Amino acid sequence: MAIKPLFDKVVIKAIEKSDTTESGIVLPGAAQEKPQLAEVIAVGPGGIIDGKETVMQVKVGDKVLYSKYAGSEFKIDGQEVVIVRQADILAIVE
């Protein structure tokens, strides 16, 4: 299924961290923090939002850091994705 976000929305897929610490301790799912590093899957067209011209700064394939509690989580075709506003993306990781 293809996802086409509207306005300034961006669909991202979290990049999972290892469930083992550097010292070899295995962390259960409940003890792990929610990842904040993600890959951009789809980008909305931007446009005039709240009376201001919004130009999209991210593109599909970018790796980004996003706010910890941002967005809405969905499961599409067995894949967990998060839809966030572009303003919730803090940085592009190069």
Secondary structure by P-SEA (a helix, b strand, c coil): cbbbbcccbbbbbbbcccccccccccccccccccccbbbbcccccccccccbbbbbccccccccccccccbbbbbcccbbbbbbcccccccccc
